[in-house]
Amino acid sequence: MKRKASALWTGGLKDGRGTISTESGVLSETQYSFSARFENGVGTNPEELIGAAHAGCFSMALSGQLGAAGMTAERIRTTATVSLEKQEAGFAITGIHLDVTAKIPGADAAKFQAAAAAAKEGCPVSKALKGPITMEAKLEG
C-alpha cells in the first residue's frame, strides 16, 4: 500500500508560498509558508502535519495493543508536540512528545502502560521517523 501527498512551492524561502495536497483530498492546496512555519502565520506547516500523523497513528496502535491485552478504550486522546529548534547546522526536529489520555473502564494500569509503550515503539509513523528515506531528484527541462 502506498499513500501520496504533494507540495508545490513558488518563490524564495521567506517571501514564497506553497500548497500541500493529499491523494485522498483531505488536504487540497492547503497553504503553507515561512511565516506559517516559523512565525505562527496563517496556514499549516510540516511539523504540525507530522504531529497529526503521529497522534493518529499512535492512537490506532494503542487501540490494537489494548485489544491484544483484553481491554477496549472508550476514548483515546493523543496530542503530539513536535519540537523544531534552530541549531548550528540549521533547523532540526529535536523530539516529539506524545501526551496520551485514555478512558478504559476496569483498566489494569500496568497493562495499559505496557500497551502504550508497545504502541509508541510499534506505530508505523514512529518507525518511519527513525527509518531510511529514499529520493529521486530531477530537473525539469
LUMRO-325096 format. One line per field, with one value per atom (N, C-alpha, C): atom name; residue in one letter; y, z, x; residue number from 1. Coordinates in steps of 0.05 Angstrom, whole numbers. Layout:
N
at	[CA;...]
aa	[a;...]
v	[Y;...]
w	[Z;...]
u	[X;...]
i	[NUM;...]
END
This chain:
141
at	[N;CA;C;N;CA;C;N;CA;C;N;CA;C;N;CA;C;N;CA;C;N;CA;C;N;CA;C;N;CA;C;N;CA;C;N;CA;C;N;CA;C;N;CA;C;N;CA;C;N;CA;C;N;CA;C;N;CA;C;N;CA;C;N;CA;C;N;CA;C;N;CA;C;N;CA;C;N;CA;C;N;CA;C;N;CA;C;N;CA;C;N;CA;C;N;CA;C;N;CA;C;N;CA;C;N;CA;C;N;CA;C;N;CA;C;N;CA;C;N;CA;C;N;CA;C;N;CA;C;N;CA;C;N;CA;C;N;CA;C;N;CA;C;N;CA;C;N;CA;C;N;CA;C;N;CA;C;N;CA;C;N;CA;C;N;CA;C;N;CA;C;N;CA;C;N;CA;C;N;CA;C;N;CA;C;N;CA;C;N;CA;C;N;CA;C;N;CA;C;N;CA;C;N;CA;C;N;CA;C;N;CA;C;N;CA;C;N;CA;C;N;CA;C;N;CA;C;N;CA;C;N;CA;C;N;CA;C;N;CA;C;N;CA;C;N;CA;C;N;CA;C;N;CA;C;N;CA;C;N;CA;C;N;CA;C;N;CA;C;N;CA;C;N;CA;C;N;CA;C;N;CA;C;N;CA;C;N;CA;C;N;CA;C;N;CA;C;N;CA;C;N;CA;C;N;CA;C;N;CA;C;N;CA;C;N;CA;C;N;CA;C;N;CA;C;N;CA;C;N;CA;C;N;CA;C;N;CA;C;N;CA;C;N;CA;C;N;CA;C;N;CA;C;N;CA;C;N;CA;C;N;CA;C;N;CA;C;N;CA;C;N;CA;C;N;CA;C;N;CA;C;N;CA;C;N;CA;C;N;CA;C;N;CA;C;N;CA;C;N;CA;C;N;CA;C;N;CA;C;N;CA;C;N;CA;C;N;CA;C;N;CA;C;N;CA;C;N;CA;C;N;CA;C;N;CA;C;N;CA;C;N;CA;C;N;CA;C;N;CA;C;N;CA;C;N;CA;C;N;CA;C;N;CA;C;N;CA;C;N;CA;C;N;CA;C;N;CA;C;N;CA;C;N;CA;C;N;CA;C;N;CA;C]
aa	[m;m;m;k;k;k;r;r;r;k;k;k;a;a;a;s;s;s;a;a;a;l;l;l;w;w;w;t;t;t;g;g;g;g;g;g;l;l;l;k;k;k;d;d;d;g;g;g;r;r;r;g;g;g;t;t;t;i;i;i;s;s;s;t;t;t;e;e;e;s;s;s;g;g;g;v;v;v;l;l;l;s;s;s;e;e;e;t;t;t;q;q;q;y;y;y;s;s;s;f;f;f;s;s;s;a;a;a;r;r;r;f;f;f;e;e;e;n;n;n;g;g;g;v;v;v;g;g;g;t;t;t;n;n;n;p;p;p;e;e;e;e;e;e;l;l;l;i;i;i;g;g;g;a;a;a;a;a;a;h;h;h;a;a;a;g;g;g;c;c;c;f;f;f;s;s;s;m;m;m;a;a;a;l;l;l;s;s;s;g;g;g;q;q;q;l;l;l;g;g;g;a;a;a;a;a;a;g;g;g;m;m;m;t;t;t;a;a;a;e;e;e;r;r;r;i;i;i;r;r;r;t;t;t;t;t;t;a;a;a;t;t;t;v;v;v;s;s;s;l;l;l;e;e;e;k;k;k;q;q;q;e;e;e;a;a;a;g;g;g;f;f;f;a;a;a;i;i;i;t;t;t;g;g;g;i;i;i;h;h;h;l;l;l;d;d;d;v;v;v;t;t;t;a;a;a;k;k;k;i;i;i;p;p;p;g;g;g;a;a;a;d;d;d;a;a;a;a;a;a;k;k;k;f;f;f;q;q;q;a;a;a;a;a;a;a;a;a;a;a;a;a;a;a;a;a;a;k;k;k;e;e;e;g;g;g;c;c;c;p;p;p;v;v;v;s;s;s;k;k;k;a;a;a;l;l;l;k;k;k;g;g;g;p;p;p;i;i;i;t;t;t;m;m;m;e;e;e;a;a;a;k;k;k;l;l;l;e;e;e;g;g;g]
v	[-23;0;25;44;69;92;112;137;160;179;201;228;246;274;290;315;331;360;373;401;417;441;459;485;493;517;537;562;582;605;616;639;631;652;648;637;631;619;636;662;678;692;698;712;693;668;649;637;620;607;580;563;536;526;503;488;459;446;417;404;381;366;337;323;294;279;255;238;235;233;229;255;277;303;316;304;316;343;344;369;374;397;404;433;435;461;477;464;477;494;519;538;532;536;536;556;567;588;590;606;611;622;641;652;632;614;593;574;570;551;563;588;599;623;634;659;657;634;630;644;645;657;637;646;630;607;584;560;538;516;494;494;474;471;442;434;406;393;408;397;391;409;405;379;375;352;326;328;304;298;319;315;302;311;300;270;265;237;219;229;213;208;229;226;206;208;189;161;157;131;118;133;123;115;131;125;98;94;69;46;49;28;21;41;36;21;27;12;-17;-22;-50;-64;-51;-62;-68;-49;-53;-77;-80;-103;-129;-130;-154;-161;-140;-144;-147;-149;-154;-129;-106;-81;-66;-51;-34;-6;13;41;53;68;85;108;118;141;142;148;153;181;198;225;228;234;237;263;278;303;298;303;301;329;335;361;357;369;367;391;387;408;413;438;447;468;464;482;489;514;523;514;501;491;503;497;508;501;477;468;475;490;497;486;487;477;447;435;406;400;378;367;353;363;352;332;329;310;312;291;291;279;294;285;277;253;243;246;260;263;248;226;207;205;207;202;182;161;141;136;132;124;95;78;49;38;31;21;-5;-6;-30;-36;-15;-20;-28;-45;-52;-32;-16;5;-5;-27;-38;-48;-61;-70;-46;-25;-1;11;14;25;8;-18;-36;-33;-31;-27;0;21;47;46;34;31;16;-6;-22;-6;9;26;47;60;80;69;45;33;21;11;-4;13;37;54;59;54;58;86;106;133;136;125;125;112;89;75;91;104;120;143;154;177;168;143;132;118;114;97;111;95;107;124;143;160;157;150;148;171;177;200;196;208;211;241;255;284;289;304;311;340;351;379;378;397;400;412;403;414;438]
w	[0;0;0;-16;-18;-17;-2;1;-9;-22;-34;-23;-21;-15;-32;-38;-55;-44;-52;-44;-69;-71;-92;-79;-84;-72;-94;-91;-111;-96;-107;-95;-77;-64;-45;-19;-1;24;41;45;63;50;24;11;-6;-8;-24;-9;-23;-10;-24;-10;-22;-15;-27;-21;-18;-1;4;-2;-16;-23;-17;-11;-7;-27;-33;-52;-45;-19;-10;-14;-17;-19;7;30;56;57;46;43;13;5;-24;-27;-36;-40;-14;9;35;37;45;45;67;60;80;70;89;83;105;100;120;146;143;167;181;167;180;195;186;198;222;218;237;253;244;257;264;266;273;254;228;208;200;181;173;155;159;143;161;148;163;161;171;168;170;161;161;189;209;236;247;242;250;237;212;197;208;214;227;253;269;295;292;273;268;259;242;233;256;272;294;315;322;342;332;306;295;294;286;284;311;330;357;370;367;378;368;341;329;340;341;351;380;396;424;426;410;409;403;384;377;400;413;436;459;464;486;480;455;447;452;446;450;480;497;526;539;522;532;542;532;541;516;519;498;510;497;506;496;513;504;488;496;483;488;467;469;457;472;462;463;440;438;426;439;428;423;399;393;390;407;406;392;369;353;359;368;374;351;341;319;331;330;342;323;325;309;323;307;316;298;304;288;259;252;225;212;226;215;233;224;240;240;262;264;282;276;294;316;340;362;380;375;390;385;393;392;419;432;457;453;461;459;487;488;513;508;523;518;543;538;559;547;563;553;575;566;584;578;598;594;620;619;643;652;678;690;681;673;662;683;676;692;685;704;699;687;698;688;659;653;625;606;616;600;593;613;609;589;592;573;545;542;516;504;520;510;501;516;508;482;479;455;431;436;414;405;424;417;400;406;390;364;364;341;321;328;310;284;260;235;232;242;240;258;282;300;286;273;259;235;220;197;205;228;236;244;246;251;227;207;184;161;141;118;100;87;68;41;21;-6;-22;-45;-61;-89;-108;-135;-142;-150;-156;-185;-198;-227;-231;-252;-261;-284;-284;-307;-330;-354;-378;-390]
u	[17;0;18;11;26;6;13;-3;13;0;15;5;24;19;38;31;49;50;71;74;84;74;83;92;117;128;136;129;137;150;172;185;208;218;240;231;250;244;225;232;217;193;195;173;156;164;149;125;111;88;85;70;66;39;33;8;15;0;3;-23;-22;-46;-42;-63;-62;-79;-71;-85;-115;-121;-148;-165;-152;-167;-172;-165;-169;-154;-130;-116;-116;-125;-126;-116;-91;-78;-80;-74;-74;-48;-52;-30;-9;16;37;58;73;92;114;133;154;141;123;110;93;80;63;81;105;124;139;149;167;157;134;124;94;83;55;36;43;26;3;-14;-37;-27;-39;-33;-21;-15;-4;26;39;68;76;99;106;106;115;116;89;70;42;31;37;27;40;66;79;66;60;47;19;4;-23;-21;-2;2;10;29;39;17;2;-20;-41;-49;-68;-58;-34;-22;-19;-9;-5;-32;-52;-79;-89;-86;-95;-78;-52;-34;-40;-46;-53;-79;-99;-124;-119;-101;-94;-80;-61;-47;-66;-84;-103;-121;-130;-146;-131;-106;-90;-87;-89;-88;-115;-136;-163;-177;-169;-181;-191;-213;-224;-228;-215;-218;-244;-257;-279;-269;-245;-234;-204;-189;-160;-155;-143;-137;-107;-95;-66;-59;-41;-30;-1;9;37;48;68;81;108;111;136;153;178;196;215;214;232;250;276;294;317;326;349;374;391;416;438;463;485;482;474;472;445;428;402;380;356;333;332;323;320;297;283;263;279;277;293;278;252;237;207;193;164;155;137;126;97;90;63;50;28;12;-14;-17;-39;-57;-83;-103;-123;-128;-147;-168;-193;-214;-220;-214;-217;-230;-255;-269;-255;-249;-237;-209;-194;-167;-147;-129;-106;-84;-75;-56;-30;-20;6;3;-20;-24;-28;-41;-44;-16;1;28;44;42;56;45;19;7;15;16;24;53;71;99;102;87;89;78;57;45;65;79;98;121;130;151;141;116;106;90;82;67;84;72;87;99;86;97;121;120;144;167;162;183;194;176;184;202;197;213;242;246;273;284;268;275;289;296;310;292;303;289;303;288;299;290;304;296;306;290;299;294;315;312;318;301;304;300;313;309;289;271;253;268;261;275;261]
i	[1;1;1;2;2;2;3;3;3;4;4;4;5;5;5;6;6;6;7;7;7;8;8;8;9;9;9;10;10;10;11;11;11;12;12;12;13;13;13;14;14;14;15;15;15;16;16;16;17;17;17;18;18;18;19;19;19;20;20;20;21;21;21;22;22;22;23;23;23;24;24;24;25;25;25;26;26;26;27;27;27;28;28;28;29;29;29;30;30;30;31;31;31;32;32;32;33;33;33;34;34;34;35;35;35;36;36;36;37;37;37;38;38;38;39;39;39;40;40;40;41;41;41;42;42;42;43;43;43;44;44;44;45;45;45;46;46;46;47;47;47;48;48;48;49;49;49;50;50;50;51;51;51;52;52;52;53;53;53;54;54;54;55;55;55;56;56;56;57;57;57;58;58;58;59;59;59;60;60;60;61;61;61;62;62;62;63;63;63;64;64;64;65;65;65;66;66;66;67;67;67;68;68;68;69;69;69;70;70;70;71;71;71;72;72;72;73;73;73;74;74;74;75;75;75;76;76;76;77;77;77;78;78;78;79;79;79;80;80;80;81;81;81;82;82;82;83;83;83;84;84;84;85;85;85;86;86;86;87;87;87;88;88;88;89;89;89;90;90;90;91;91;91;92;92;92;93;93;93;94;94;94;95;95;95;96;96;96;97;97;97;98;98;98;99;99;99;100;100;100;101;101;101;102;102;102;103;103;103;104;104;104;105;105;105;106;106;106;107;107;107;108;108;108;109;109;109;110;110;110;111;111;111;112;112;112;113;113;113;114;114;114;115;115;115;116;116;116;117;117;117;118;118;118;119;119;119;120;120;120;121;121;121;122;122;122;123;123;123;124;124;124;125;125;125;126;126;126;127;127;127;128;128;128;129;129;129;130;130;130;131;131;131;132;132;132;133;133;133;134;134;134;135;135;135;136;136;136;137;137;137;138;138;138;139;139;139;140;140;140;141;141;141]
END
